[in-house]
Amino acid sequence: MPASRKSSDSKPASAKPAAAKAMVAKKEKEAEILIPDKLYFRIGEVSRLCKLPAYVLRFWETEFPQLHPVKGSTGQRMYRRRDVETVVKIKQLLYQEGFTIPGARQHLRAETKLNKGQPPLPFPKQAAPDLQRLRAGLQEILEIVSAPR
């Protein structure tokens, strides 16, 4: 048989990128998790939202220091919105981006360090005329108060 003969079960070249695009779109759709506007979530609710078993969430609590739900008076884990967002981010890093657990931990740590920087205060570059007048008035008051008697 000649080597140039095509196999009958291969797909045309144009169908392969379309299938890959469909898989990417499906993964992106799965990644969209709508988190309800609540203060606290129980582990079962987070499990359903993120489509993860509860034991995975409990394991991630031991592996990721950023994920630390509070325990209520009954001992039930209560996840805050920030915790749920962290779970979603961890799931994305591990399942979609292919990070290992230590790699995802390091990525989250670096991301947290970047977000901790305090943004600069929005002071104007030049003093406004009102501020200049206020400053002049305060200096006059200071001169009156500190004048020798």
N, C-alpha and C positions, 0 to 999 in steps of 0.2 A: 504494500500500500504506500502511496506517496505521502510524504510528511506534510504537504500543503493542504491536505483534505481536512475540512472542519468537522467537528463532532456535531451531531444533530441535536444534542441536548444543551448546547451553549446558547446563552442569550445574546441578542444583538448588543453591540457596544453602547448604543443610545439608551438601552433599558437599565444598564448597570448604574449610571449616575442617578437616574430617577429613583431607583430603589434605595440608594444610599441617602438621597435627600429625604425620602419618606421616612427612613429610620431616624435621621437627625431631627426631623419635625416631630416625630412621635416622642423621642426622648425629651425634646424641649417642652412639649405639651405636658408630659409626665412631671417635669421639673416645676411647672407652675402649680404651686400649692397656695390656695387661698386660706389665710389664717383668719378666723373670726375675730371680731373685736371684743375680746374678753380679757379680764385681768389674769386669770389662772386657768390652766388646763390640766386635767388628770392624765396619767400615763396612757390610759386607754384611748382618750381623745387624740393625743399626740400620735399614738400608734396608728389610728385610723387615718388621721390627716396626712401623715407622711408615708403611709402604706409600709410600715415596718413592724415587725413583732416587738412586743414589749421587752423581751429579753435583750434585743439588740440595743434598745435605748438604755437599759440598765448597764449593759457592757460599755457603751460609749461614755456613760457617766464616769466610769473608772479610767477610761483612756484619755478623755479630753477635759482638762481642768476648767475650760470655759463653760462647760455644760454642768451646771450645779443646781438642780431644782430644789426648792425648799420642801421640807416635809411638814405636812399639817399636823394638827393635834392627834389625828387618827393614824399617823404614820404614812399616809398616802403621799406620793410624790406630786407636788404641784408645780407645773412648769409655767413660767412667765412667758410673755410674748417673745422676749429676747431669747429665752431658752429654745422656744420652738423655731425661731429663725436660725439659731445656731444648729439645731438638728437638721434643718433643711440644707444649710450650707455644708455640713459634714456629709450628708447623703449625696449631695452633688459632687463634692470632692472625691468621695470614695467610689461611687457607683458610675458616675458619668465621666469624670475627668481621669479616673484611673489612679488616683493617689493611693499610697499605702497609708496605714494608720499613723505611723510616725511622720510621714510626709505631710499628711493632712493636719496633724497636730502642729507641725512647724509652720505650715502655711497660715493657719489660724492665728498662731502666736505673732507672726510677722504682721499680719493684717491688723491685729489688735494694737500693736505698737504704732503703726501708722495712724490709726484713728485716735490714739490718745493725745497726739499733739494738739495743743490749744490753738485755735485759730486766732489771728491777730484781731485786736479790737478795731472797730470801724471808725476810728477818729479821722477827721478831715485832715488833709495835708496842710492846708493853710487855716489859720485862725479866722473864724468868721467875724465880721464887724461887731456883731452883738457880743461875742466873747471878748473882743478887744476893749469894748466899752465897759463891760463888766469887770475886766481885769483892772482897768484904769480907775474905776470907782472903788474897787477893793483896796488898791494902793493908796488912794486918797484917805480912805477910812483908816488904814494902817498908819499913815503919817499923822493923822489927827490923834489917834489913840496913843501912839508912841512919842508924841511931842512932849518935851520937858515942861513941867508945871511950875 
